[in-house]
Amino acid sequence: MPSLLDVRRTAAALIAVALSAALIAFACIVSDSYTTRMRADARLSIKDADVVVTAVDLHDDGEVLDDNLISQLEAVDGVASVRGEHWDVLRLDLPEQLTRAVGATILAQDVPALSEHTTLTAGRLPQADGEVAVNTRLAEQQGLGVGDTIRLTDHDRTVRTSSTVVGIVSPGADTTLDPSDVMVYATPKQLAAMGATTAYHCLYVDAKPGVSTGTLVSEVERVVHAVQPGASVVDADTAVAQRAVSSTSGGATMSTMLNLLAPVCALVSAIVITTTFTALVARQTRTTGLLRCIGASRRQVMGAVLRTAALTGLIGSILGAGLGAGAAVALIRAGVIEDLGADQLTITPLSLAVTIVLGAAVTLIAVLRPARRASRISPLVAITGQTVGVNRTRKRRWAAVSGLVLILTGGVLLVSGMTGHNLYVTAGGAALIALGILAALPLLIVLIVSITGRVGAKGRYPLLHLAARNLVRNPGRSTATAATLLIGVMIGSTLFVGLFSFSSSFQNILNQASPTDITIFGVTPQTDSAALTSTIRSIDGVQGTVLVPILDLTQTVNGKTERTDVASIDTATISPIVRSTEGLEDLDDNTLIVGEIYDIPDGAAVALTGPAGSATLTARVREGWGAAITPAAAERLNGTAPTNAMMWVRAKGERPTQALESAVRQATRGQDLMVNDSAQGRDAFSDALNQIMLLTCLVMGAALIISLTGLANITDVSVLERTREIGVLRATGADRSQIRRLIITETILLAVIGGTLGIIAGTALGAAGSLAVLGNGGLEVAIPWLPLAGLLAVTLLVGITASLRPAGRAAAVTPITALAAD
């Protein structure tokens, strides 16, 4: 049986498949490229070893990984060499007031080998006793340079050393998988002198040529487990996979978002394909009826439509895979995608195959309903030209009732998800509401268009009145046109509201998590606090400062007693300096505010003891403030005894800058003070948010282009179906410009309806999703009126653009040709 639909008539579906497949291919390639980069970094970190041994506990009192074990491994048949790696956690040897300050802990490692990844930015590598190198992060944090002295201690503060910084190292993937770590490098002898363990953290085993890795792993495991049964012994591939998973990569956000947003285009594509094939099947109703008359079965008719769909899906997916791969290659080689270089570009046959299969599958699934409709066309259509079926008005009413039920059910789930802050329940409710809107859309279209048509009644706006009547006469086609835009706009509005809510609340969220811009630790009673205050306030970019006393107390909770530092906070005094006082609402003279890290249950009774006496306070778990009490409670516990303090610094503007942080560090250098700020975290957060916004716009652009092609095709089919009607209008005096305006007006009406409904529904769903995700995290729902208005304007532009060619074709129809049409 011949195909019912030709390629020209399925061009819109072909473009929709190609664009959605292009985004899927792009997402797969970016994800694969990030995986390649992380695996390459992980492989560099194991130094091309064949087997990796990792200690279970460096400070175990039992057997450890040491030189004796290395000798045993080197004696194993098939082992070419074994290298050990020292790694331990030390602390900066700080004054007592700074021992528990943030940033006091550092990592200690062996001297790294310089490479194209790990380089020296200043000085040289340590070679003798008393020499160390530090990484750029530690040098920046502590203001260290070549020739400075760094004081270190072990955990028990029993071993204290002073070492000279002889070099500053910029570490690469062959040294660390986490660039945010602060590190010090030294020879094994110097590491031991600083209190680091002499046991090895890792052993890297190289195999002799031709030795089976599996056999070698078994032999190494036998030797190692005889010494330390809990040690991990894995081959290189397993070690690389483990380290790649644990590595940090800010750029991976783009890959994750693409993987999440790519289905948006696939969904819009499926709707365009469904509506396009529905319109095309309707266009060929008479032809299908004729085929049924001459003996074609329903299965043959359905097969003819599905063959066209399969061919469309296959060709579109292949084109889309090539387009997506080309875009990924161009952007990665141009360095546009964060953290990816041309050498990490990865295009696998599997990702392209997945793209093609998904594209073809989406097409076939989307065409099932139109194909079933085509198979149900009666042979009588070829004779009478009319279809026999159920009452369409009654069908639309039942669909509207079903849609209303879905909307109400989805609304219940949506409210439940919002109040319970459950994103999955909220997403399920949103999906039901979207399905309900689509089910009720035919009746909504009829009602809205009918009301609009009354505006043009009685000759006031005859063109608008005629356009409305035309749309009401064929609600199926009108619904298909509006649905194409509605889904894309609804998803876009949801994303925009969610992202803008998150963006506008960005400062609130960060202010709650880190209410202070810069904190200076280590202010003691001996510190000239007046001079320090004057110095800090004189720095350009500083708005103000406040000193917050820190009490050294003893706490007892559930019978467990330990030392603790508690801040004495006067909310009125700190309010001009901190970004937010959220979390301090419950602070009173009988309350202790603590974070979750203190592991104190909310409402627990905590006994605090200080130099002046004891008090039992009620704990309230609130984040952002550590442990805090009021000045009155502090006086009961500490009396007039002198205390240490920390200084909170407020930056001018919305957030502190790296330059301001550096200036504060420079001003406090050499005073036994430590500076901690939130600039780096804020910048990283802002960059990630900007990436997400960019990706959302990218996906919405692709979705609107897909909608454009679908609208153009549906409108074109509408013109072809109404050739006789257009001829009658031309014969009764309508000129070409009026016909053109009529077609454009119809499309604009549907674009306004689809776009407006999509924005209303998307705004509601976006607000609900935002509240469900971060309702208790400082989020304030923000409705981005201007971007939403811009989205509606773009939707109208898409509708107008899609109608231009069909309107031109309609205007070109002559009355004689139209009236002679069958």
N, C-alpha and C positions, 0 to 999 in steps of 0.2 A: 504493500500500500504506500503511495507517495506521501511525502511530508506535507502537513497542512500549512506550515508556516515557513516563509523564506527568511533568509539571513537579513534582508533589508528591514523587514518588519520586526525582527528581534534585536535590532541594533541597540536599543536602550537596555535590554536585559544583558546583552553582551558587554556593554560598557560597565554596567553595575557589577557584574561578576568580576570583570578585569580590575576595577578599582578596589573592591573588597579583597580580592586575592593579592593585589599589590601590597596592601597594608599588612596582610597576614604574612606575606613573604618578607617584607621589611622587618616586621617584629621578630620573625624567626631568625633572620640573619643577624640582627643586632644582638639578640639573646645568645646565639651561637658564638658571636664574636666576643661578647663579654665572658662567656664560659672559656673560650680559648685564652683570653688574657689572664683570667684568674688561674687557670690550670698552668699556663706558662710561668706565672709568678710563683705558684706553688712548686713547680718543678725546679725552678731556680733555687728555692729555699732548701730543697733536699740535696742540692749540690750534685745532681746526676747520680746519686747512689742507686744501687739495685735493691737494697733492703734497708729499712729504717727501723731502728730500735728506740723506743721512747720510755723513759723511766716513769714508774707509777708515782713515786714520792721521792723527791730529791733529799728530803730531810728524814728519811726512814732510818731508824736506828739499826735496822738489819742490813742485809747485803745491798749494795748499790752498784751502779754502772761505773766502773773505774778502770784504771790502766791494766790491772790484772785480767779483767774480763776482755779488754781489747786484745791482750796477748793470746788468750784462749781462742778468741774468734779468728785471729790472724793464722792460727794453726789449723783451722778447719779447711778441709780440702775443698777447693773451689773459691776461696776468699782471696781476693787480690790485695785489698787494703781495708783498714778500718779507721775512721776519723771520729773523734769525740767532740762534742759541743757543750761548753759550759754555759749555764743560764741560771740566774737566780734573781730574787727580788731583794733589793736593799732599800735603805732609807737615807735621805739626806740627814746629815748630823746637824740638826737645827737646835736652837735654844728651846728650853722647856715649853715656852709659850707657843711654839710652832710645831711641836711633835705630832699633833693631830690635825694639822692644817691640810687642806686639799692640795695635792701635788707633792707631798713629801715622799711618796713611794716612787722608786725608779727601777728599771731593769738593768741588770749587769750581764754582759756577754763577753765572749772572746773577741780579740781584735779582728775585725773583718778584713777579708781580702778585697782590695780595690778592684773595681771592674767598671764596665760601661754603665752599670746600674748604681753601684755604690761608689761615691767619689768623695774626695776631700774638698771642703770649701775653705779651709784655712789650716795652717800648720802641717803636722805630720802624724803618722800613726805611733802609738806608744810602743816603746821597745824595752825600757828599763824599769826597775822598781820605782814606785812613786809616781809613775806617769799614767795618765788616762786620756782617752778621747771621749767626747760627748757628741750626741747627734744634734742636728740643728734645732730640733724641738726643745731639748733640754737647755741648749745654749740660749735660745730666745726666752724661754720661761724664766731662767735664773739670771739672765744677763751675763753669761759667761763668755770669755774670749780666751784666746791662746795666751798662756802665762798665768791665768787666774788659778786660784786654789779652790778645790771642791772637797767638802768634808762629808764623809759617808759613815754609816754605821749599819750593823746587822739588826735583825728584828728585836733582839734582846738588849740592844744598846750596850753590849759587852765589848764589842770590837769597834773602835773608832779610828779612822785614818784620815789623813789629809793628803790629797794627791794633786799634782800639777796637771792642768789641762794643756796638752801639747798639740791637740788637733780637734777639728770640728768636722764630723762626718755627715754627709747627706746619704742616708741609707736607701738602698733599693730593695727590690723583691728578693734578692739573694741574701738579704740580711734580716728583713722583717716583712710580715704580711700586713702589719697595722702601722701606717705612718704616723698615727697619733701617739704612739708609745714614746716615753722619754727614756733614753738609754745612755749607759756609760760603758765604754769598752776598755779592756785591760788585758794584759798577759795573764795566763793561768796563775802564776805566782802572785801577781798583784791582786787578782780576784780573791785568792785565798787570804791575802793580807787584809783585804777590806771586809772579810767576814763572809764572803760567798762560799757556798759549798764546793768541795773539791770533787764531788761526784759529777758525772756527766748527765746532762739533761737528755741528749740524743746521741746515738751512735749511727754513723752512716757507713754501710758496708758495700764495697765494690766487688763485683764478681769477676772471676777470670773469664776470658773469652770462651764461649761455647758452653758455659755452665748453665743448667736450667735454673730459672729463678725460683720455681716451685720447690725444687730440691734444696736450693740454698736457703730458702726461708725456713724449711723444716729443720735443717741442720743448725741454723743460727738460733732458732726458737729453742731447740733442745739445750744448747749451751747457755743461753740467756736465762731461761726459766729455771735452770739449776741454781742460778744465783739470785734472781729476782722473779718469782713466779708471776707477779702481776704486771710485768713489763709488756708493752705492746711491741709485737714484731710483725711488720707488714711489708709487702713488696712495694716497689716504687709507685705503681699505678694507684694502689690503695692509699698510700700516703699522700699522693698528689690530690686525689679526690677528697680526702679528709681535710686537707689544708685549704683547698679551694672553697669548700663549703664554709669554713670558718673565717675566711678572709673578709675584709671590709672593702666595699666599693660604693662610693656615693653615686657614680655614674650608672650603676645597675638599676637605679630608680627609673631611668628612661626605659630600659628593657622591660621592667615589670609593668609599667604603665601602658606600654605598647601592647603587651600581652593581654592586659585587661581591657583596653579600648578597641583593639582590633575587632572583637565580636560586635561592637556597635555598628561598624560598617557592614559586617556580614548580615546583621539583622535588617538594617535599612535596605541592603541589597536584596535580601529575601522578599521584603515587601514590594520593592520595585519590580522584581521578577514576577511575583504573584499577580500584581495588578496589571503589569504589561501583558502577560500571557492571558489573563482573564479578558482584557480588552481585545486582544488579537483573536482569541477563540470566539468571542462575541461577533467580531467583524466577519468571521468566516462561518457563521451559523448556517447560511444557505448552502454553502459548499459542503459542509459536514452532513447536512440533511440529504443532499444529493448522493453523497457517498453511501449513506445508510440505505438509500433507495435502491442502489445497484448492488447491494449485498454486503457492504462492509459491516463487520460486527462491532460491538462496543469495545471489545478488547483491541481490535485493529485501530479504531479511532484513537483510543487512549494511547496505544503504542506509537502512533504517528506523532502525537503531541510530545510524548516523552522522548522520542528520538531527537526531535528538534531541540528539546531542552537539554538533553545529554550532549548534543553537539555544541550548543551554545555554552553550556557550562565548561566543557573541555577546552574549547577555543579560548573563552574568556579567562579561564584559570591559567592557561599557558601564557597568554599575553600578560596577565596580571603578575604572574611569577617573574617574568622577565622585567616588567616595569619596576616591581618592588626591589628586585636584585640590583637593577641599575641605579635606583635611587640610593640604596644602602651603600653601594660601592662609591658613588659620587660623594656622599656626605661623609663617609668614614675616611676616605682618602683626602678629603678637604679639611679634616680635623674638626668638623662641626660637632660631632657627637663626642661628648665628654669622655675622657679616659681611654679612647680607642684610637689606635693608629693603623696605618695601612697594613702593617705586618700582622695585625691581629684580625684582619678581615677574614671571616669564615663563611663560605657558602657550601653547604652540604647537599648532596642529592636528596637526603631524607627530608630536609626542610622544604625543598622545592616540590618534592613528591607530596608532602603533607598539604602544602598550599593548593596544589592541583586537585588532590582528592577532596579536600574540604570545599573548594569552590564548586566542583562538580556536584558534590553531595548537597550543598545548600541549594543549588539550582534545581536539582531533581525534587528535593523535598518541597521547595516553593511552588513547583509546577504541578504537584499531585492534585491539588484542588481544581485548578483550571482544566487539567486533563480529565478528571472525573466528570466535570461539568460538560466537557465536549462529548464524552462518551454517552451522555444521557440525552443528547439532542435527538428528537424524534424525526423519522423519515418524512413525516407530514410537513416539516418545515420547508422542504424543497418544493412542495406543491402549494401550500397556503402562504408561506412566508411568515407565519406567526408561530410562536412557541406556545405550548400548552403547559401550564404549571400551576403551582400554588399561588394563592393570593399574595402578591409581594408586600402589600401594606400590612397584612397580618403577620407575615414573616418578619418584617422589620420591627413590628411591635414586640413579638416574642424575643427577637434578638436584643431589643432595648431592655426588656425585662431581665433577660439573662445578664446583660451588661450591668444593669443596676445592682443585681445580686452580687456580681463579681466586685463591683466598686465598693459596695457596703462591706463585703467580707474583707476585701483588701484594706479598707479603712480601719476596720477593727484590728487587723494584724499590724497596720502601720502605727496606730496609737500604742498598741502593746509593745512594739519594738522600740518606739520612742521613749516610753516611760521606763522600760526595762533596759534601755541602752543595748539592745541586741540588734546588730546590723543585719544578721541573716533573716530574722523575722521581719525587719523593716523592708529588706529587699524583696522578700516573698509577697508582702503586702503591696509594694509598689508594682510588682509584676502583675498581680491580680487586677489592680486598678488600671494599668495600661491595657490589659486584655478587655476589661469591662468597657473602657472608653472606645476601643476598636469595635466591640460588639454593638454598642449603642450608637456608633457614629452615623450609620445610614439615617436613623430617625433624627439625630441631632442636625445633620446636614439639611434634611427636609424642613425641619422647624426653623432653623436659622435663616436659610435661604428664602423660605416663604415670608418670614417677617421682613427680610431685606427687600423682597419684591414689592411688598406693600408700600415701601417708601417711594418707589417709582410709579405707583399706580396713579390713575387719573391724569396721565400725560405729563406729570412733573418731571420724571426721569425715565422716558420710554425705553432707553437702551438698557438701563439697570433693571427695569421691570421685565423686559424680554429675556435678558440674560438669566435672571432668577427663575423664570418659568422654564427655560431650557434646562437648567440644572435640576429642577424638581422633576421634570419629566423622565430623567434618567438618573435616579439616585445611586445606582450601582457604579456607574462611571464617575459620578461626582465624588462618591465616597472613596473610590480608588485613588483619585487625584489628591484629595485632601489627606488621606491616610499616609501617602508617600511623604508628605511634608510633616505631618503631625508627629510621627515617630521620631524623625530626625531632630526636629525642634524640641520635642519633649526631652529626649536624651541630652541634647545640648544644654537646655535650660537647667536640667537637674545637675549636670556637671558644673555649669557656671555658678549656680547658687551655692553648691557645696564648696567649690574652690574659692569663691569670693568670700563666703562666710569664714572659711578657714584662713584666708589671707587677711581679712579685716580683723580677725581675732588673733592673728599671729602674735602681736605684741602682748595681748592679754594672756595667751597661753604661755609664752615664754616668761612674761613677768610673774606669773604665778609659780612657774617652775624655778625661776631664778630672778627674784624681785630686785636684786641689787645689780648695778652695772659693773662695778669693780669693788672687790673686797681686799683690804690690806690687813693681813694677819700679823700678829706679833707685837702689838702695842702693849708695853708694860708700864707699871707705875713709874719706872725710871725714864721712860721715853718722854722727850719734850713734846707733848701732844699739841701744844699751842703752835710750836714751830712747824711740826708736821702738817697740821691743819692749814697753816698759812702757805706752806710750800705746795701742797696738793691743790688748794683752791686757786693758786696763781697760775696753774697750768691751763693753757688755752684749751677750751673744750670741756672743762669741769664746771658744773653748775653749782654743786654744793657737796658737803660732807657731813657725816655724823659719826660720833664714837659710840660704840655699843659695848658695854661691859660684858666680860666672859667670866662666869663663876666656876671655880673648880670645886665640884661637890661630889658627894657620895649618894648613890641612889639605891633603893631596895625595892624590888618588884617581885612579888610571889616568893619571898624568901631568898632571892638572889641579890647580892650586893656587889656593886662595882663603881669605879670612878666614872664621872661624866662631866662634860662641859655644857653649861647652860647659859644662854644669852639672856640678858636683862633688857627687855624691849618695852619702850614707851611708845605706843602707837602714834600718839600725837606728835612726838618728836621726830620719828623716822618718816612720817608721811610725806614731807616735802622731798625726801631723798630717794625712797624706794619707788619702784614702778607700780607696785600694787601692794595693798595690805590684805588681800584676800587670804583667808586661812587664819587670820588673827581675830576674827569676829568673836570667837569663844574665849579669848584670852582675858582672864580676870585674876584676882589675887589668890584664887584657890585652884587655878588651872595650870597644867603643864602642857604646852604644845610640843608634840614630837612628830617626826616623820616616820614612815613605815620602816626605814632602815634600823630604827631603834628596837624593833621587835617588841613593842609594848602594846597590848590590846587597848582599843579605844574604850575609855571609861574605867580603866584600871586605876587602883589607888597606888600612887608612887610616893614613897617616903624619901625626901631629900634632906641631907645633912650637910651643914656648912660650919664655918668657924663660930657663928653666933647662935646656932641652934638647929632644930629640925622642924620639918613641916610635912604633912601628908597632903598631896595635891592630886587632883583628878586628871588623868591623861586624856588628851584629845589628839587624835592622829590627823595632822594637817601637813601637807607637803610644802616645801619651799623655805622653811625657817629653821630646820634642825631641831634643837631643843630650846624652848623659850619660856620665860616667866615674866611677870610684871616687876617693875622696880620695887613695889611694896613687898612682894614676896621675896625678892632678892635681899631686901634689907633685913627681913626676918631671919634669913639664912646666913647672910654674910656680915651683917652689921656694918661697921665702918672699916672693915679690913680692906686693904688695897686689892685690886683685881687687875687682871690683864684685860685687854679690849681688842676689838677689831674696828677698822674704819670702813664705813660704807661710802662709796663715791658715786654721785649722780652725774652722768654725762649730759651735755646739752644735746638737744635734738631727740630723735626717736630712739636711738640706740648708740652704744659706744662703738668706737672704731679701733682698728688695730693700732693706728698711730697714737691714739690717746693711751691705750694700754702700754705701749712702749715708753711713752713719756712718763707715765706713772712709775713704771719699773725703774727707769733711769733716775727718777727723783728719789726713790727709796733705796737705791743700791748702797750696800755697805752698812745698812742700819739694822740688820737682823730682822728684816721684815719680808713678808712674802705676799706677792700680788696675784690675785686670781680674778679673771673676768669672764664675761659671757659672749664676747665679740665673735670668737671663732664659731661657737655653736649657733649663734644667730645668723651669721653669714652663710653657714652651711645649710641651715634650715631655709633661709630665703632663696638660695640658689636652687635647692630641690623643688621648692614651690614654684619658682619661675619655670623650671623644666616641665613640671606637670601642666602648668597653664599653656605652655607652648604646644605640648603634645595634644592637649584637649582641642586647641584651635586647629591643629593639623587634622585630627580625626573628624571634627565637625566640618572642616572644609571638604574632606573627602566624601562625607555623608551627604552634604548639600550638592556636590557635583553629581553623585549617584542619583539623588532626587531630581536634579535638573534633567538628566537623560530620561528618567522614567516619566516625568511630567510632559516632556516634549513628545514622547511617543504616544502617551495616552491622549493628549490633545490632538495629535495628528490623526489618530484613529477616530477620534470624535468628529473631526472635520470630514473624514471619508464617509462615515456613517450618515452624515447629515447633508450629503450633496444635494439631494432633492429639496430639502428644507432651505438650503442656502439659495438654490435656484429660484424658489418661490419668492424669497425675500428680494432677490435681484429683479425678478420680473415685476414685482409690485412697487419698484421705485427705489430700493435701497442701493446706495452706491458702494463702491469698493471700500472706501474709508470707513463707512458705517459697519460693514461686515467685519473688517479688521478690528475695529473697536469692540464689536460684540464678542468676538472670540477672546480678545485680551481681557475684557471686563469679566467674563466668566472665569477665566483662570485666576484673575486677581481676587475675585470673591472667594474662590476655594483656597487660595494661598492665605488670605486673611483669616478665614475660618480655621484652616489647619494650623497656621502659625500661632494664632491667638490661643486656641485650645491647647496646643502643645506647650506654649509658654506658661499658661495657667497651671496645667497639670505638672509640668516639669519644675516650676517654682515651688509648688506644694511638696512634691516628692523630694526635691533637693533640700528644702528646709527640714523635712522630717528626717532624712538621712543624716543631715548634719547634727541634729539634736540627738539622734540615736548613737552616733559615733562619739561625740565629744560634748554631750549635754552638761556634764559635770566638770568639764575641763577648761572653763573660761571661754567657751564658744558663744558668740553672739551671731544669730542668723542675720545675714546681710543680703538684701535683695538688690542685685546690681541693675538698677533700672536702665541706665544708659546702655550697657552691653546687651541687655534683653531687648531693648528697643532697636538696637543695631541688628540683633539676630532676626527680629521681625522684619526690619527693612531689607535685610539680605534675603529673607524668605520671599518677600514680595518681588525683589529683583529677580530671584530664581524663577518665580512664576511668570513674570513678564517676559524674561528671556526665553523660557520654554515655550511661550505662546507665540513668539514672533514669526517663526517659520510656518507653523500651522495656520496662523492668521493670514499670512501672505498667500498661502495656498488657497485658503477659503476665498479671499478677495479676488483671486485670479479665476475663479470658476465663472463661466459665462452662463446666462440664464438658459440658453438652448441646450448646452451640454448637461446642465444639472437636471432640467426637466425631462431629458431623454434618458437619464440614468435609470438602471433597473433597481 
